[in-house]
Amino acid sequence: MKIVKVLNNNAVVCAKDTGEELIAMGRGLAFGQKAGSELDEAKIEKLFVLQSEEKRNMFLQFINEIPSEEFLIAQKIILGAQEFSKKLFDDSIYITLTDHLHGAIERAKSNVSVTNPLTSAIKSFYPKEFELGLLAVNIIKEELGIALPVDEAAFFTMHFVTAELGESTPKFNTVLTFVQDIGDIARQSLESEVDETSTSWQRFLTHLSFFAQRIMTGKQQSDKEALLYDSVSASYPKAFECVEKIVKYVKDNYSYEVGLDEKTYLMIHVNRLQLEFGIKAE
């Protein structure tokens, strides 16, 4: 491949024999090179296909605004995360994560801290991806000597999850907020602190995630177990009280009517938590 334009020491616009243009990145890839030179493909660490002029201009502007060192750190984070998790992420993460990394570094240099209200929910609901967020923070510390707070690890986690699932960040945030808020309602019915690594808590969070997805898509479950609902609500009065608060929250915030089957499942989960972690005294 031929170099069309040198962007910096670590990135070039290059062209295949077919004329298709790409952006190639790699440490020292373009050092001492110029337009028209043959590209040393052994040094290429990442190739981006530019499918439109608009994307080409946007990508070039982005590269010009972000220090090349930070691009390489982001690349090290992403490749390390892929190796650690054995998963592939959408190429969009090279933009989104690098952009966030740049902002996090700038904030740290200016002694500006940010909080992530979803850190607890992210850590509980995406424990494996949260490890990738911590990996990102550790690599930044190793490369730049900058220690970022745990809330930044949660932000990085969000980029890994969205790049893996292909979902938008706003939807991701909505689901996590939902899970966190209902989780807090359930916590209030307990006497002791929740062990977030417990099987019962993880099952509850998983159920809440699917519940959130049904609400976001407007899907209603058919009520086939009215008798079971009557039996469970009579057997688990404390869980029933908690679930009624959850139902009110969902109706007030999402205009969604929770069906009897969903209430039954929620009561079973909440009762399991109350048995494990205690019930507040009357």
C-alpha positions in Angstrom: 0.0 0.0 0.0 1.1 3.6 -0.7 1.0 6.4 1.7 -1.4 9.2 0.6 -0.9 11.5 3.6 1.1 11.4 6.8 -1.1 12.5 9.7 1.5 12.1 12.4 4.3 9.7 13.3 1.8 7.0 14.1 -1.0 7.4 11.5 -1.3 7.8 7.8 -3.9 7.8 5.1 -3.0 5.0 2.7 -4.4 3.5 -0.5 -4.7 0.0 -1.8 -3.9 -0.9 -5.4 -7.7 -0.7 -6.0 -7.6 3.0 -4.9 -9.6 2.3 -1.7 -8.4 4.7 1.0 -7.8 3.6 4.6 -6.3 5.0 7.7 -3.4 2.9 9.2 -2.2 3.3 12.7 0.8 1.9 14.5 3.6 3.1 16.8 6.3 4.8 14.6 4.4 3.7 11.4 5.0 7.0 9.6 8.3 8.1 11.1 10.6 9.4 8.4 7.9 8.6 5.7 6.2 10.9 3.2 3.4 10.8 0.7 4.1 8.3 -2.1 6.2 6.0 0.0 5.5 2.3 0.3 3.9 1.6 3.7 5.6 -0.9 6.0 2.6 -3.1 6.6 4.4 -5.0 9.3 4.1 -1.9 11.5 0.3 -1.6 11.0 -1.6 -2.2 14.3 -5.0 -1.0 13.1 -6.7 -0.3 9.8 -9.8 1.9 9.4 -11.9 1.7 6.2 -13.3 5.1 5.2 -16.5 4.4 3.5 -17.5 8.0 2.7 -16.0 11.4 2.3 -17.9 12.5 5.4 -16.5 9.8 7.6 -13.0 10.5 6.1 -13.2 14.2 7.0 -14.6 13.4 10.5 -11.9 10.8 11.3 -9.1 13.1 10.0 -10.3 16.0 12.1 -10.6 13.7 15.1 -7.0 12.4 14.7 -5.7 16.0 14.3 -7.4 17.0 17.6 -6.2 14.1 19.7 -2.5 13.6 20.6 -1.1 10.6 18.8 0.3 9.3 22.1 -3.3 9.1 23.5 -4.4 7.2 20.4 -1.8 4.6 21.0 -2.7 4.3 24.7 -6.3 3.8 23.7 -5.3 1.2 21.2 -3.3 -0.6 23.9 -6.3 -0.5 26.1 -8.6 -1.9 23.5 -6.3 -4.6 22.3 -5.6 -5.6 26.0 -9.3 -5.7 26.7 -9.9 -7.9 23.6 -7.2 -10.3 24.7 -8.4 -10.4 28.3 -12.1 -10.9 27.5 -11.7 -12.9 24.3 -14.2 -10.6 22.7 -14.2 -8.4 19.6 -15.5 -4.8 19.9 -17.1 -2.6 17.2 -14.5 -0.3 15.6 -16.5 2.7 16.9 -14.8 2.1 20.2 -11.6 3.5 18.8 -13.3 6.8 18.5 -15.5 6.8 21.6 -13.0 5.4 24.0 -10.2 7.6 22.7 -12.3 10.7 22.9 -13.2 9.8 26.5 -9.6 9.0 27.4 -8.6 12.4 26.1 -11.2 14.1 28.2 -10.3 12.1 31.3 -6.6 13.0 30.9 -7.4 16.7 30.5 -9.7 16.7 33.5 -7.0 15.0 35.6 -4.4 17.5 34.6 -6.8 20.3 35.5 -7.7 18.6 38.9 -11.3 18.4 37.8 -13.1 15.3 39.1 -16.4 13.9 37.7 -18.7 11.5 39.4 -20.6 8.6 37.7 -24.0 8.0 39.4 -24.2 4.6 37.8 -20.8 3.3 39.0 -22.4 1.0 41.6 -24.9 -0.4 39.1 -22.2 -0.8 36.4 -19.9 -2.6 38.8 -22.7 -5.0 39.9 -24.4 -5.6 36.6 -21.3 -5.8 34.3 -18.5 -7.2 36.6 -16.4 -8.7 33.8 -16.6 -5.5 31.7 -15.8 -3.4 34.8 -12.5 -5.3 35.0 -11.8 -4.0 31.5 -12.6 -0.5 32.8 -10.1 -1.0 35.6 -7.6 -2.3 33.1 -8.0 1.0 31.1 -7.3 3.0 34.3 -4.3 0.9 35.1 -2.8 1.2 31.6 -3.2 5.0 31.8 -1.4 5.1 35.1 1.4 3.0 33.7 1.8 5.0 30.5 1.3 8.5 31.9 1.5 8.3 35.6 -2.0 9.7 36.0 -4.2 8.0 38.6 -7.9 8.2 37.5 -10.7 7.6 40.0 -12.9 4.5 40.0 -15.8 6.5 38.4 -13.6 6.8 35.3 -13.3 3.0 35.2 -17.1 2.8 35.1 -17.2 5.3 32.2 -14.7 3.1 30.3 -16.8 0.1 31.1 -19.8 1.8 29.4 -17.7 2.1 26.2 -16.8 -1.6 26.2 -20.4 -2.7 26.8 -21.9 -0.5 24.1 -19.1 -1.5 21.6 -19.8 -5.2 22.4 -23.6 -5.0 22.3 -23.9 -2.4 19.5 -26.4 -0.4 21.6 -26.5 3.3 22.0 -25.1 4.9 25.2 -28.4 6.7 26.0 -30.3 3.3 26.0 -27.5 1.8 28.1 -27.8 4.6 30.6 -31.5 4.3 30.7 -31.4 0.5 31.5 -28.7 1.0 34.1 -30.6 3.8 35.8 -33.7 1.6 35.9 -31.8 -1.3 37.4 -30.1 0.9 40.0 -33.3 2.7 41.1 -35.3 -0.5 41.5 -32.3 -2.2 43.1 -32.3 0.7 45.7 -36.0 0.2 46.4 -35.3 -3.5 47.0 -32.3 -2.6 49.3 -34.6 -0.5 51.4 -36.6 -3.6 52.3 -33.6 -5.3 53.7 -32.0 -5.2 57.1 -28.4 -5.8 56.2 -26.1 -4.7 53.3 -26.4 -6.7 50.1 -23.5 -8.9 49.0 -23.4 -7.8 45.4 -21.5 -10.9 44.4 -24.3 -13.2 45.7 -26.1 -15.4 43.2 -29.6 -14.1 44.3 -28.6 -10.5 43.8 -27.1 -11.2 40.4 -30.2 -13.1 39.3 -32.3 -10.2 40.5 -30.2 -7.7 38.4 -30.5 -10.0 35.4 -34.3 -10.1 35.8 -34.4 -6.3 36.1 -32.4 -5.9 32.9 -34.8 -8.0 30.9 -37.7 -6.2 32.6 -36.1 -2.9 31.5 -35.8 -4.1 28.0 -39.5 -5.0 27.9 -40.4 -1.5 29.2 -38.2 0.2 26.6 -39.8 -1.7 23.8 -43.4 -1.4 25.2 -43.8 -5.2 25.4 -46.4 -6.5 27.9 -46.3 -10.0 29.4 -49.6 -11.9 29.3 -51.0 -12.6 32.8 -51.4 -16.4 32.9 -50.7 -17.0 36.6 -53.3 -15.0 38.5 -53.7 -17.8 41.0 -49.9 -17.9 41.6 -49.9 -14.1 42.1 -52.6 -14.4 44.8 -50.7 -17.2 46.5 -47.3 -15.6 46.4 -48.6 -12.2 47.5 -50.3 -13.8 50.5 -47.2 -15.9 51.4 -44.7 -13.1 51.1 -46.3 -9.9 52.5 -43.1 -8.0 52.9 -42.0 -8.8 49.4 -45.5 -7.7 48.2 -45.0 -4.3 49.9 -41.7 -3.8 48.2 -43.0 -4.8 44.8 -45.9 -2.4 45.1 -43.3 0.4 45.5 -41.5 -0.9 42.4 -44.8 -0.9 40.5 -45.5 2.7 41.5 -42.0 3.7 40.5 -42.4 2.1 37.0 -45.8 3.7 36.5 -44.7 7.2 37.6 -41.4 7.2 35.6 -42.2 5.1 32.6 -46.0 5.1 32.3 -45.9 1.3 32.2 -48.5 -0.9 33.9 -46.8 -3.9 35.5 -48.7 -7.1 35.0 -49.5 -9.8 37.5 -47.0 -12.3 36.2 -44.2 -9.7 36.4 -45.2 -8.8 39.9 -45.1 -12.4 40.8 -41.6 -12.9 39.5 -40.4 -9.7 41.3 -41.9 -10.9 44.6 -40.1 -14.2 44.3 -36.8 -12.5 43.7 -37.4 -9.9 46.5 -38.4 -12.6 48.9 -35.2 -14.5 48.2 -33.2 -11.4 48.9 -35.1 -10.7 52.1 -34.5 -14.3 53.3 -30.8 -14.0 52.5 -30.1 -10.5 53.8 -32.8 -10.0 56.4 -36.1 -8.1 56.6 -36.5 -4.8 58.4 -38.3 -5.1 61.7 -41.9 -3.9 61.9 
